[in-house]
Amino acid sequence: MTRSARSFWRSMRETPFVKQHPHLPEQHWGATIPLGMHGDAGSFYKHESLFVFTWDSPLGTGSTKSKRSVVTVLQKTQMAPR
């Protein structure tokens, strides 16, 4: 994983995120695993919908479906008052 992580951060070296990050020194790139977060909603039952929150890493291989891990699933009504 060290080589993959270091390679990822090298490819991102010139982005504002990496250049301006206060706690991402190059010597830690090999041990800093990038994570992605994703949220999406879909219809569930009649007038209700679900919100699914997942995470993955750009270092993973395979299909998106096989790489994503579910964090939580909420009904829309659980997220905000009606």
CYANA upper distance limits for C-alpha pairs under 8 A (distance plus 0.5 A):
  1 MET  CA      5 ALA  CA      6.51
  1 MET  CA     30 GLY  CA      8.04
  1 MET  CA     31 ALA  CA      8.46
  2 THR  CA      6 ARG  CA      6.56
  2 THR  CA     29 TRP  CA      8.45
  2 THR  CA     30 GLY  CA      4.84
  2 THR  CA     31 ALA  CA      6.45
  3 ARG  CA      7 SER  CA      6.55
  3 ARG  CA     30 GLY  CA      6.83
  4 SER  CA      8 PHE  CA      6.61
  4 SER  CA     30 GLY  CA      8.10
  4 SER  CA     59 LEU  CA      7.10
  5 ALA  CA      9 TRP  CA      6.80
  5 ALA  CA     29 TRP  CA      6.79
  5 ALA  CA     30 GLY  CA      5.64
  5 ALA  CA     31 ALA  CA      7.40
  5 ALA  CA     32 THR  CA      7.06
  5 ALA  CA     33 ILE  CA      6.42
  5 ALA  CA     34 PRO  CA      7.99
  5 ALA  CA     59 LEU  CA      7.55
  6 ARG  CA     10 ARG  CA      6.65
  6 ARG  CA     29 TRP  CA      5.49
  6 ARG  CA     30 GLY  CA      4.97
  6 ARG  CA     31 ALA  CA      8.33
  7 SER  CA     11 SER  CA      6.79
  8 PHE  CA     12 MET  CA      6.99
  8 PHE  CA     59 LEU  CA      8.11
  9 TRP  CA     13 ARG  CA      6.42
  9 TRP  CA     18 VAL  CA      8.36
  9 TRP  CA     29 TRP  CA      6.73
 12 MET  CA     18 VAL  CA      7.14
 13 ARG  CA     18 VAL  CA      6.32
 13 ARG  CA     19 LYS  CA      7.18
 14 GLU  CA     18 VAL  CA      7.39
 14 GLU  CA     19 LYS  CA      6.83
 15 THR  CA     19 LYS  CA      6.63
 16 PRO  CA     20 GLN  CA      6.12
 16 PRO  CA     21 HIS  CA      8.41
 17 PHE  CA     21 HIS  CA      6.29
 18 VAL  CA     24 LEU  CA      7.49
 24 LEU  CA     28 HIS  CA      7.21
 24 LEU  CA     29 TRP  CA      7.73
 25 PRO  CA     29 TRP  CA      7.51
 28 HIS  CA     32 THR  CA      6.68
 29 TRP  CA     33 ILE  CA      8.43
 33 ILE  CA     57 SER  CA      7.95
 33 ILE  CA     59 LEU  CA      8.42
 34 PRO  CA     57 SER  CA      6.31
 34 PRO  CA     58 PRO  CA      7.23
 34 PRO  CA     59 LEU  CA      8.01
 35 LEU  CA     55 TRP  CA      7.27
 35 LEU  CA     56 ASP  CA      6.17
 35 LEU  CA     57 SER  CA      4.94
 35 LEU  CA     58 PRO  CA      7.31
 36 GLY  CA     55 TRP  CA      5.94
 36 GLY  CA     56 ASP  CA      5.68
 36 GLY  CA     57 SER  CA      6.07
 36 GLY  CA     58 PRO  CA      7.54
 37 MET  CA     53 PHE  CA      7.86
 37 MET  CA     54 THR  CA      6.35
 37 MET  CA     55 TRP  CA      4.94
 37 MET  CA     56 ASP  CA      7.14
 38 HIS  CA     53 PHE  CA      6.25
 38 HIS  CA     54 THR  CA      5.72
 38 HIS  CA     55 TRP  CA      6.59
 39 GLY  CA     51 PHE  CA      7.35
 39 GLY  CA     52 VAL  CA      6.09
 39 GLY  CA     53 PHE  CA      4.89
 39 GLY  CA     54 THR  CA      6.84
 40 ASP  CA     51 PHE  CA      6.12
 40 ASP  CA     52 VAL  CA      5.97
 40 ASP  CA     53 PHE  CA      7.22
 41 ALA  CA     49 SER  CA      7.05
 41 ALA  CA     50 LEU  CA      5.89
 41 ALA  CA     51 PHE  CA      4.76
 41 ALA  CA     52 VAL  CA      6.67
 42 GLY  CA     49 SER  CA      5.94
 42 GLY  CA     50 LEU  CA      6.01
 42 GLY  CA     51 PHE  CA      7.21
 43 SER  CA     47 HIS  CA      8.10
 43 SER  CA     48 GLU  CA      6.78
 43 SER  CA     49 SER  CA      4.73
 43 SER  CA     50 LEU  CA      6.82
 44 PHE  CA     48 GLU  CA      6.02
 44 PHE  CA     49 SER  CA      5.12
 44 PHE  CA     50 LEU  CA      6.43
 45 TYR  CA     49 SER  CA      7.26
 48 GLU  CA     75 GLN  CA      7.62
 48 GLU  CA     76 LYS  CA      7.24
 48 GLU  CA     77 THR  CA      8.08
 49 SER  CA     75 GLN  CA      6.42
 49 SER  CA     76 LYS  CA      6.05
 50 LEU  CA     73 VAL  CA      7.13
 50 LEU  CA     74 LEU  CA      6.07
 50 LEU  CA     75 GLN  CA      4.97
 50 LEU  CA     76 LYS  CA      6.14
 51 PHE  CA     73 VAL  CA      6.15
 51 PHE  CA     74 LEU  CA      5.69
 51 PHE  CA     75 GLN  CA      6.65
 51 PHE  CA     76 LYS  CA      6.88
 52 VAL  CA     70 VAL  CA      7.76
 52 VAL  CA     71 VAL  CA      8.27
 52 VAL  CA     72 THR  CA      6.58
 52 VAL  CA     73 VAL  CA      5.07
 52 VAL  CA     74 LEU  CA      7.12
 53 PHE  CA     70 VAL  CA      6.62
 53 PHE  CA     71 VAL  CA      6.02
 53 PHE  CA     72 THR  CA      5.95
 53 PHE  CA     73 VAL  CA      6.88
 54 THR  CA     68 ARG  CA      6.59
 54 THR  CA     69 SER  CA      5.86
 54 THR  CA     70 VAL  CA      4.84
 54 THR  CA     71 VAL  CA      5.61
 54 THR  CA     72 THR  CA      7.68
 55 TRP  CA     68 ARG  CA      6.09
 55 TRP  CA     69 SER  CA      5.93
 55 TRP  CA     70 VAL  CA      7.14
 55 TRP  CA     71 VAL  CA      7.44
 56 ASP  CA     60 GLY  CA      8.03
 56 ASP  CA     67 LYS  CA      6.44
 56 ASP  CA     68 ARG  CA      5.34
 56 ASP  CA     69 SER  CA      6.82
 57 SER  CA     67 LYS  CA      8.11
 60 GLY  CA     67 LYS  CA      6.92
 61 THR  CA     67 LYS  CA      7.58
 62 GLY  CA     66 SER  CA      6.84
 62 GLY  CA     67 LYS  CA      7.08
 63 SER  CA     67 LYS  CA      6.86
 64 THR  CA     68 ARG  CA      6.65
 74 LEU  CA     78 GLN  CA      6.81
 74 LEU  CA     79 MET  CA      7.63
 75 GLN  CA     79 MET  CA      7.46
 76 LYS  CA     80 ALA  CA      7.54
 77 THR  CA     81 PRO  CA      7.26
 77 THR  CA     82 ARG  CA      7.53
